[in-house]
Amino acid sequence: MNNQPDSRGFGILERMPLCIKMDDLKGYCTPIERQPLSMQIAVQIERMIAERAMKAGERLPPERELARVFNVNYATIGMALNVLVQRGIVRRKVGSGTFVENRHDEVVAESLRRFCEFRNCTHENLMEVRRLVEPAAAADAARHATGADAEALRAITQRMETCYAAEDVDGYIEADSQFHSSIAEISRNPLLAAIISGLHGRMKLWMRDLCDQTMHERGMQSHHEICEAIGAEDPEKAGKSMTDHLQIAEQAMKLMRTAEESQQGGTSRP
């Protein structure tokens, strides 16, 4: 009989004393995760969609067929599909079936926004990440932008200018968010686009407080500089212009914080 250890490590167990203590097994045993049946099925359907490269709009097999293949009831299949709906992978249409969806970027962005909210991420946390990713996105956008991309970005910048002149805070916030998200899209990096969209989903909630500071001439000018650098296909200038823009935003944030602290200090005095 061959007592040599096999690739699974059972030979180690054969050489252990008959009385095995739990401490002896710590290096060899890992907890086994038990997932609900619906979650296991969701993973397999998701893998099927990815491996078959199914495109948005393609219909999945009917639920009765899925139930037969997986040997489960309709309710379990329904729960599995609902998991995929929440992940933005499929959509269910009553009477028509289940279709592949293409909302992955939106789901990532929304998840990141919620993470920032429920983990109580600070302005500083947000700006630190923006400093890491947005100059790189601007530089990549300058490398990949087409004439149509540059023109669309100029149109957004012009809309920001109009909102700025009219003191339209809501319009300015929406245009600003679209400006940064568009740059990420132009970078042709879908992961960057999803991350930046999520960051600005959170940023929009703070922008109203910052607007008194950010809606000024220098902040508006920095948007134009980024836009022109991307249109000129100048990655270095685009990255630097975005860095300068973020510094302006940080300065505005510090001014707002200083004003808040002064106000709180004043109200606390007898």
HUHU-V382091 format. One line per field, one symbol per residue. ss: DSSP state (~ for helix, > for strand, _ for the rest). psi: psi as a letter, one per 40 degrees, with the letter a starting at -180 (. if undefined). burial: + if it has 9 or more other ideal C-beta (glycine too) atoms within 8 Angstrom, else -. A space follows every 50 residues. Layout:
# HUHU-V382091
ss=???
psi=???
burial=???
This chain:
# HUHU-V382091
ss=_________~~~~~_______~~~~___________~~~~~~~~~~~~~~ ~_______>___~~~~~~~~___~~~~~~~~~~~~~___>>>>___>>>> ___~~~~~~~~~~~~~~~____~~~~~~~~~~~~~~~~~~~~~~__~~~~ ~~~~~~~~~~~~~~~~__~~~~~~~~~~~~~~~~~~___~~~~~~~~~~~ ~~~~~~~~~~~~~~__~~~~~~~~~~~~~~~___~~~~~~~~~~~~~~~~ ~~~~~~~~~~~~~~~~~~__
psi=hheihaeeedddddeiidghidddededhiihhhiidddddddddddddd defhiheihiiidddddddefiidddddddddddddefdiihhhedahih igfdddddddddddddddefhidddddddddddddddddddddehidddd dddddddddddddddefgddddddddddddddddddefhddddddddddd dddddedddeddddgidddddddddddddddefgdddddddddddddddd ddddddddddddddddeei.
burial=--------+-++------------+------------+++++-+++-++- ---------+--+--++--+-----++++++++++--+++-+-----+++ +--++++++++++-+++---+---+++-+++-++++++++++-++---++ -+++-++-++++++---++-++++++++++++++-++-+--+++++++++ ++++-++--++-+++---++-++++++-+++--++-++++++++++-+++ +++-+++-------------
